Amino acid sequence: MKTAILSDIHGNATAIEAVLKDIDACSVDTILSLGDNIGYGPEPEKVINILRSRKIPSVTGNHELGVTHPNFLPLFNPIARKSIEMTFDMLSAASIERIKQFPNVIVKDDLRFVHGFPPESPTKYLFELSDEEIKDSLSQMVERYCFIGHTHDLEILILEKDRLTRLPLEEGIFPLDPNNKYLINSGSVGQPRDGNNQAKYLIWDSETSVLSVRYITYNISDTVKKIYKAGLPEQHALRLM
């Protein structure tokens, strides 16, 4: 089975439309989002409607928490907080209710999907944890593969017996050893922070144990113009350029 894994779309409808066009050409069996579908970007309502119309399930990201649980807002820096408050006003009541239904974690076969860090945190960043803490979490995890987002930066962590290896991920095909455990950071569709502004997503093939990292070119200037038009913080546009 082929699973397309999206993360951190961040209200960038132009990017997700380009990614979905590529996914459709790859004949995947299922698509799943790792959260932060909203925030920063100019079209959160459109993104939520795309997920709904395509029947794409999503876990909760910290930006979803910011919209549905105002007590989380103090955790954000002032620019991100302003963006979330503006995002709330851009969303319909129906979309907010839909977002409230997102679970913190989805487990499917030998795969675990969570926004921040396993077992089910939408807010914990990978860089906050020591290697020993990561090893302990992966050792306790029943599933062999865990996909996360949150940092907007592609990375793969491999637990082979008691040895943890951390490697950057780039565009390409990566065969994985099913005898190991993996924590895979999926990067970002809508606002990558890895020095390359293309949209990023993954395809996991459970039959061949092959991970595909795909970079998708889209009309970034269209999103940038929409950010300025919406009056969102300029930083969100500058990060895309």
N, C-alpha and C positions, 0 to 999 in steps of 0.2 A: 504494500500500500504506500502511495506517495502522499505526504502531508506537506502542504505549503504553510510556512510559519511566518507571520507578520508581527512586527512590533513597533510601537511608538510612531504611529501614523500622525498623530498630533495635528488633527484638523486639516491636513494637507490632502485635499480631495484630488488635486491634479496628480500627485504622486501615486496615490492608491489606485487611481484609474489606470495609470500606466502599468503598475505592478500586476493588477488583475488581468490586464490584456496579455501580459507575458505568461502569467499562470495558466490562463486558458489555453495557451499554445503548448503548454508542457503536460497536459493531460493528467493533472493531479486528481487524487480521489477525494481529498478533503482540505479545507483551509481553516486555519485557526489564528486568532489574534492574541498577542500577549499583553494587551492593554495599553494605556495612554493613547487611546484613539483620538482624544481631544486635547485641547490646550495648545498654546503657542500659535497654532495655525488659524486661517481665516474662515474655514468651512466645517466646523464641528458637526453641525446638523446634517450636512450632506454626507459626511463620513459615516455617521451613525446610521443613516438611511441606506447607505451602500452595504454596510454590514448586515442590516436587517434584510434587505432585498436579496442578498446573496446567501443568506442563512449562515453567516460566518460567526461562530461562537467566539466569545472573548472572555478572558479573565479581567479582573479589576486592576487598573493601574493607579498610581498615586494621584494622577490628575483626575481620574474618575472619582476618587475619594474626596478630592478637593471640591468637586461640584456637588456631590451627594452628602458630604459630611463636613460642614463649615468649620468644625473644630480642628480639622486637619490643616486649615489654611495657614496658621502660624508656623508650620513646618517648612513653608516655601519661602524663598527669597522674595523681596518686594516686587521684582519684575514678574516673576512667575505667578505671584499671588494676584497681581493686577490682571494678568492674562486669564487666569482661572475665573476671576470675577466677571470679566467681559465674556468669557466662553459661556458661563451660566446664562447670560442674557441672550446669547445666540441660539440656545437650545430650546426646543419645544418641550412642553410638559411631558409629552409622550416619550421623547428621547431620554429625558431625565429618568423617567420611570423605568425605561428599558435598561439604562446604565445601572440603576440600583439592583437589577437582577443579575448582574455579572458576578460569578463566584470568584473567590480568591485564587482558586487552583482548579485545574482540569487534569484528570488522570485518565489516560487512554492506553490500554495495552501496556507496553513497557515504557511509556512516555509520560513525563510530568511537565506541565506548563504552568508557569507562575511569572508574574511581572518582575518582582525584585529578587527574591532568593528563596530557595526551598527551606521548609516544606511549603509555605504558602504566604510569604510576606510580599505585599504590594509596595512596601516602602524601603526595605533594607537594600542598600547598595552593595554590589560585589566588592568594591574597593574598600569598604568598611571592615572587611573580615580578614583575619589572618589565614595563612595556608592551613594551619592546624584546625581552625574552625570550619573551613571549607571541607577538608578531609573528613572531619567528624560528621558533617551534614551529609556528604555523599555516601559515607559508609553506612549511615542509618537509613538512607533512602532505598526503598524496595525497587523502584524502577532503575533501569540502567541509563536512561537518557533524561536529562532535565533541560528544558529550554527556558531562558530568561531574557529580559530586555532591560529597560530602566536606565542603563548608562549610555545608550546610543552608540556603543562601540563594540564591534565584532571581536569575539574571543572564544577560545575553546579551552576548557580545563579537563584534564584526563587523569582519572584515578586508576592506576595500574597497581594492584595489590595495595601497598602502603605508600606508593610514590605518587605525588601530585605534580603534574606538568602543566604549565600555562603557555599557550601559544596564541598569537594573533591569527585571525581568520581573514582571508582575502578571497577575491572572486575565484571560483574554481570548483573542482570535484575532490572530495575528501573521503576515502574509504575509512570506516571506523571498525575497530576490533570489538565485537560484541562481548568479549570476555572482560572488558574494562567498563568503568562508569564514566559518564560525561556530563559536564555542565557547559551548556552552549549558549553564549550570548548572541542574540540574533541581530544586533545592530538596530537600525532605524529606517523605516520607510520614509517618514516625513521630515525628519530633522537629524540626519547623521552627524556625528561629531568625531569622525575618524580621519578627517582630512580629505575626504572625497564626498562631494555633495550629491552623488547619485543615490537613488532610492535602493535600499538593501532589503533582501528577504532570503529565506532558506527553503529548500525542499529536502525533506527527509524520506528516503526510500527504505522502508523496513525490511523488504525482501532481500535487497542487496547490501544493506548496511552502509549506504553511501549518502553523504551529506553534500548537497549542492548549494553553493553560495552565489547568489545572483545579484548583479548590479544593473540597475535599470535607469536609463536616461529619460528625463521628462522635461517639460517646459517649466523650469524653475522660475523664470522671470514672471510667468503667469501667477504663481503662488506669491512671489514677492510683491507684485502689484496689488494683489488682494489683501495682503497683510497691511500695507500702507493705507489702502482704501478703508479697511475696517478700523483703523486707528489703533491697532495693537502695538505693543512696544517694538521699536525699530530693531532691537537686538534680535528678534525672531527672524526678521528678514535678512539681516547681515550674516547670520549663521548659515544661511542657505547659499550665499553668494561666494 
